[in-house]
């Protein structure tokens, strides 16, 4: 694949970023894309691996045929390359921006720490498709007469809707928020992915016959029982939005917030929408001139950091209870799987102070207002070490330690115990449905995405949406031409 000696002759190169001092002044994307010729050179580095782990179960969850489209890009056949990429991934412009790229971790060249720049190539390829006018509606040649309702318009719901619409079903998507996209629109900051990419896909799907009903909270504004009576199948693709309980003393103080309402508010500001909503009730939160502490070490915590800097925070400190990981992993022990090693996100690189192996003991304040966060060091079992307590000044604190399933009310509130759930290893309560047919305990109700899998990646949501669409199509028609 690619150029036979490309990996020997060409150095790895990925897109660059605007300097931190410049990018924190706005909420737009800040990547500086490579030229077409540079992208083609990077694609040339793809090796003719005996086993391409990049698109196997250890790499890409949706099995993108990475060596194939790398070869096509190297040879300048961008049109065929995008058809290949779209055959497995409905929204490569999303994954090319926000996926952490487990495919690169699984690349054979990562054994030498110089994997093929797969994510950079994917984003360039997806953007090139729009430039060449290759993203057009693909409506079905004939209608089946079957009707499918989808609850939630995140990546799982959008992927399922597009697949089902393209085989001729009438697809109606019900979204609680004001616009489609789910947490891709209202949870992921604009500086990581601008929302016009979602709008363009929604426009394409309109041309394919998919209808979106926004501002409809299923289970509250419209009952699930009504959908089951009106449609031949219903697919539940809600997100995992319930914040994991931190149980830290002082959480009730003004200035202490869960992460997601903060991120949703800022995305609504950028979109010039009302920052208040029934789903995310909270007073206005803004970090200008504030000392900010973020509790948690994942992507959501990183998004809070980048947002706080752009709002004008004076100082941002991130607290992570885990020990500081090694700078370099033991390749022979972990490759081709995702490795635990020191990683610095673009938001952290903007000036965050990071504290590792630190527990948050208490939020402290005066007159009901947060003034500091009491912390201590912990041992390898995450137990406090006596005498290591210290206090960090804080005007705002965000709790970003993960999510524990769908928020109360809505679908789960209406269906109650009739909808079977399970608790996973992360103590998240998810809807019970298998990965073969995605059926729930309720007849003709299916579930896919984070509400079934638990908090996960956009790429996993797309995979589950596509697979659930195949299962529904097969159940309705007896057979399906959709890929599994």
TAZI-V597056 format. One record per residue. SS is DSSP state (a for helix, b for strand, c for the rest). PHI is phi in degrees with one decimal (none if undefined). OMEGA is omega as a letter, one per 40 degrees, with the letter a starting at -180 (none if undefined). Layout:
# TAZI-V597056
{{SS | PHI | OMEGA} {SS | PHI | OMEGA}}
This chain:
# TAZI-V597056
{{c | none | a} {c | 62.5 | i} {c | -87.2 | a} {c | -55.2 | a} {c | -105.8 | a} {a | -59.2 | a} {a | -67.8 | i} {a | -87.8 | a} {a | -98.2 | a} {c | -117.1 | i} {c | -78.1 | i} {c | -63.8 | i} {c | -144.1 | i} {c | -122.1 | a} {c | -64.5 | a} {b | -93.2 | i} {b | -112.4 | i} {c | -61.0 | i} {c | -56.3 | a} {a | -56.7 | a} {a | -62.9 | i} {a | -88.6 | a} {a | -72.3 | i} {c | -75.2 | i} {c | -90.7 | a} {c | -151.0 | a} {c | -109.2 | i} {c | -84.3 | i} {c | -61.5 | a} {c | -127.2 | i} {b | -75.3 | i} {b | -109.0 | a} {c | -66.5 | i} {c | -77.8 | i} {c | -72.3 | i} {a | -57.1 | a} {a | -65.4 | i} {a | -69.7 | i} {a | -64.2 | i} {a | -62.5 | i} {a | -67.0 | i} {a | -66.6 | i} {a | -64.6 | i} {c | -65.6 | a} {c | -76.3 | a} {c | -62.8 | a} {c | -87.5 | i} {c | -89.0 | a} {c | -66.7 | i} {c | -62.9 | i} {c | -125.6 | a} {c | -79.3 | a} {a | -60.7 | a} {a | -57.8 | a} {a | -113.0 | i} {c | -92.7 | a} {c | -63.9 | i} {c | -86.2 | a} {c | -110.2 | a} {c | -86.2 | a} {c | -61.0 | i} {c | -98.6 | i} {c | 58.2 | i} {c | -53.6 | a} {c | -84.3 | a} {a | -59.4 | i} {a | -60.5 | a} {a | -65.9 | a} {a | -77.9 | i} {a | -63.5 | i} {a | -63.8 | i} {a | -66.3 | i} {a | -64.9 | i} {a | -57.2 | a} {c | -88.0 | i} {c | 78.1 | a} {c | -93.7 | a} {a | -66.3 | a} {a | -64.2 | i} {a | -67.8 | i} {a | -62.8 | a} {a | -71.3 | i} {a | -64.4 | i} {a | -63.1 | a} {a | -64.4 | i} {a | -68.8 | i} {c | -68.2 | i} {c | -118.0 | a} {c | -134.8 | a} {c | -68.2 | a} {c | -134.5 | a} {a | -65.7 | i} {a | -69.9 | i} {a | -77.3 | a} {a | -67.2 | i} {a | -66.0 | a} {a | -105.7 | a} {a | -115.2 | i} {c | -75.7 | i} {c | -73.8 | i} {c | 65.0 | i} {a | -62.5 | i} {a | -62.2 | i} {a | -71.2 | i} {a | -61.9 | a} {a | -88.1 | a} {c | -63.2 | i} {a | -58.0 | i} {a | -68.0 | i} {a | -69.8 | i} {a | -60.4 | i} {a | -110.3 | i} {c | 64.9 | i} {c | -132.7 | a} {c | -64.4 | i} {c | -58.8 | a} {c | -77.4 | a} {a | -62.0 | a} {a | -62.8 | i} {a | -62.7 | i} {a | -66.6 | a} {a | -62.5 | i} {a | -63.4 | i} {a | -62.2 | a} {a | -66.8 | i} {a | -64.6 | i} {a | -69.2 | i} {a | -65.0 | a} {a | -60.6 | i} {a | -69.7 | i} {a | -59.3 | a} {c | -88.2 | a} {c | 71.5 | a} {c | -94.6 | i} {c | -101.2 | a} {c | -129.1 | i} {c | -58.8 | i} {c | -124.3 | a} {c | -68.2 | i} {c | -68.4 | i} {c | -70.4 | i} {c | -145.6 | i} {c | -88.2 | a} {c | -91.4 | a} {c | 85.5 | i} {c | -92.3 | a} {b | -120.9 | a} {b | -127.2 | i} {b | -104.9 | i} {b | -121.8 | i} {b | -98.7 | a} {c | 105.5 | a} {c | -118.9 | i} {c | -75.2 | a} {a | -61.2 | i} {a | -68.5 | a} {a | -64.5 | i} {a | -65.9 | a} {a | -63.8 | i} {a | -64.4 | a} {a | -62.8 | a} {a | -65.3 | a} {a | -63.5 | a} {a | -69.3 | i} {a | -65.6 | a} {a | -74.1 | i} {c | -102.2 | i} {c | 103.1 | i} {c | -81.6 | i} {b | -82.0 | a} {b | -115.0 | i} {b | -119.4 | a} {b | -107.1 | i} {b | -106.6 | a} {b | -122.3 | a} {c | -66.9 | a} {c | -82.6 | a} {c | -74.8 | a} {c | -144.3 | a} {c | -69.2 | i} {c | 128.6 | a} {c | 59.3 | a} {a | -71.9 | i} {a | -63.8 | i} {a | -84.6 | a} {a | -103.6 | i} {c | -107.2 | a} {c | -82.9 | a} {c | -61.1 | i} {c | -63.0 | a} {c | -70.8 | i} {c | -95.0 | i} {c | -155.1 | i} {c | -71.0 | a} {c | -84.5 | i} {a | -67.9 | i} {a | -66.5 | i} {a | -66.4 | a} {a | -59.2 | a} {a | -66.3 | i} {a | -69.8 | i} {a | -62.2 | i} {a | -62.9 | i} {a | -59.6 | a} {a | -68.9 | i} {a | -58.2 | i} {a | -67.0 | i} {c | -97.0 | i} {c | 96.4 | i} {c | -76.3 | a} {b | -112.7 | i} {b | -106.1 | i} {b | -115.7 | a} {b | -95.3 | a} {c | 73.7 | a} {c | -118.1 | i} {c | -90.4 | a} {b | -66.7 | a} {c | 101.3 | i} {c | -121.8 | a} {c | -77.5 | i} {b | -141.0 | a} {c | -78.8 | i} {a | -62.2 | i} {a | -60.7 | i} {a | -67.2 | i} {a | -63.0 | a} {a | -64.8 | i} {a | -78.1 | a} {a | -91.8 | a} {c | -120.5 | i} {c | -77.1 | i} {b | -154.7 | i} {b | -129.0 | i} {b | -113.6 | a} {b | -94.8 | a} {c | -123.9 | i} {c | -67.6 | a} {c | -92.3 | i} {c | -100.2 | a} {c | -116.0 | a} {c | -72.5 | a} {b | -62.0 | i} {c | -68.1 | a} {c | -65.9 | i} {c | -92.3 | i} {c | 53.2 | i} {c | -101.4 | i} {b | -55.7 | i} {c | 93.4 | a} {c | -61.3 | a} {c | -79.2 | a} {c | -65.0 | i} {b | -64.8 | a} {c | 108.2 | i} {b | -102.5 | a} {b | -139.8 | i} {b | -70.9 | a} {a | -67.9 | a} {a | -65.1 | i} {a | -57.7 | i} {a | -64.0 | a} {a | -68.2 | i} {a | -61.8 | i} {a | -58.9 | a} {a | -67.4 | i} {a | -63.6 | i} {a | -69.0 | i} {a | -61.3 | a} {a | -60.3 | a} {c | -81.3 | a} {c | 59.0 | i} {c | -110.9 | i} {c | -63.2 | a} {c | -74.7 | i} {c | -90.8 | i} {c | -152.1 | a} {c | -63.6 | a} {c | -77.0 | a} {c | -127.3 | a} {c | -70.6 | i} {c | -172.9 | i} {c | -71.1 | a} {c | -60.5 | a} {c | -118.6 | a} {c | -147.6 | a} {c | -99.0 | a} {c | -57.1 | i} {c | 72.3 | a} {c | -102.8 | i} {b | -92.0 | a} {b | -115.3 | i} {b | -120.8 | i} {b | -114.5 | a} {b | -95.8 | a} {c | 133.1 | a} {c | -121.9 | a} {c | -99.3 | a} {a | -64.7 | a} {a | -63.5 | i} {a | -61.6 | i} {a | -62.8 | i} {a | -64.1 | i} {a | -63.8 | a} {a | -62.5 | a} {a | -61.8 | i} {a | -67.3 | a} {a | -62.4 | i} {a | -61.1 | a} {a | -70.3 | i} {a | -84.6 | i} {c | 99.0 | i} {c | -62.7 | i} {c | -74.2 | a} {b | -151.7 | i} {b | -128.7 | i} {b | -119.4 | i} {b | -109.4 | a} {b | -108.6 | a} {b | -126.9 | a} {c | -72.5 | a} {c | -77.5 | i} {c | -68.0 | i} {c | -63.6 | a} {c | -73.5 | i} {c | -68.6 | i} {c | -64.6 | a} {c | -137.0 | a} {c | -83.7 | i} {c | -86.1 | a} {a | -55.8 | a} {a | -68.5 | a} {a | -93.1 | a} {a | -120.5 | a} {c | -62.0 | e} {c | -96.0 | a} {c | -86.9 | i} {c | -62.0 | a} {c | -99.0 | i} {c | -87.3 | i} {c | -153.1 | a} {c | -65.9 | i} {c | -126.8 | i} {c | -122.1 | i} {c | -74.2 | i} {c | -61.7 | i} {c | -70.0 | i} {a | -62.2 | a} {a | -70.6 | a} {a | -82.0 | i} {c | 129.6 | a} {c | -70.8 | i} {b | -94.4 | a} {b | -110.0 | i} {b | -113.0 | i} {b | -103.3 | i} {c | 53.6 | a} {b | -128.2 | i} {b | -102.3 | i} {b | -91.6 | a} {b | -87.0 | a} {b | -166.3 | i} {b | -93.3 | a} {b | -113.6 | a} {b | -160.9 | i} {b | -132.2 | i} {c | 53.9 | i} {c | 81.2 | a} {b | -111.5 | i} {b | -59.7 | i} {b | -126.1 | a} {b | -168.7 | i} {b | -123.4 | i} {b | -87.1 | a} {b | -130.8 | i} {b | -155.9 | i} {b | -78.1 | i} {b | -126.1 | i} {c | -88.0 | a} {c | -66.7 | i} {c | -96.5 | i} {c | 64.7 | i} {c | -98.8 | a} {b | -60.0 | i} {c | -99.2 | a} {c | -60.1 | i} {c | 83.8 | a} {c | -107.1 | a} {c | -66.4 | i} {b | -154.0 | a} {b | -121.3 | i} {b | -106.8 | i} {b | -62.6 | a} {c | -153.0 | i} {c | -97.4 | i} {b | -133.7 | i} {b | -136.9 | i} {b | -119.2 | i} {b | -97.0 | a} {c | -131.6 | a} {c | -113.2 | i} {c | 110.2 | a} {b | -130.7 | a} {c | -118.5 | i} {b | 122.0 | a} {c | -66.5 | i} {c | -67.6 | a} {c | -63.8 | a} {c | 87.7 | i} {a | 60.4 | a} {a | -60.8 | a} {a | -66.4 | i} {a | -67.1 | i} {a | -70.8 | a} {a | -81.4 | i} {a | 57.5 | a} {a | -71.9 | i} {a | -64.8 | i} {c | -95.8 | a} {c | -68.5 | i} {b | -127.4 | i} {b | -140.8 | i} {b | -107.1 | a} {c | -89.3 | a} {c | -64.5 | a} {c | -93.1 | a} {c | 65.1 | i} {c | -97.9 | i} {b | -95.5 | a} {b | -120.7 | i} {b | -68.4 | a} {c | -79.7 | i} {c | -164.6 | a} {c | -89.0 | a} {c | -90.4 | i} {c | -92.2 | a} {c | -126.5 | i} {c | 59.4 | i} {b | -79.2 | i} {c | -93.5 | i} {c | -74.9 | a} {c | -106.6 | a} {c | -57.4 | i} {c | 69.3 | i} {b | -107.3 | a} {b | -112.6 | i} {b | -143.1 | i} {c | -153.1 | i} {c | 88.1 | a} {a | -61.0 | a} {a | -66.3 | i} {a | -98.1 | a} {a | -85.6 | a} {c | 96.0 | a} {c | -49.8 | a} {c | -155.4 | a} {c | -91.7 | i} {a | -56.5 | a} {a | -65.6 | i} {a | -69.6 | i} {a | -63.4 | i} {a | -60.8 | i} {a | -59.1 | a} {a | -67.3 | i} {a | -62.0 | i} {a | -65.3 | a} {a | -69.0 | i} {a | -65.6 | i} {a | -60.9 | i} {a | -61.6 | a} {a | -64.1 | i} {a | -66.7 | i} {a | -59.2 | a} {a | -66.5 | i} {a | -67.0 | a} {a | -79.3 | a} {a | -111.3 | a} {c | 89.4 | i} {c | -154.3 | a} {c | -148.4 | i} {c | -97.5 | i} {c | -70.9 | i} {c | -70.6 | i} {c | -88.3 | none}}
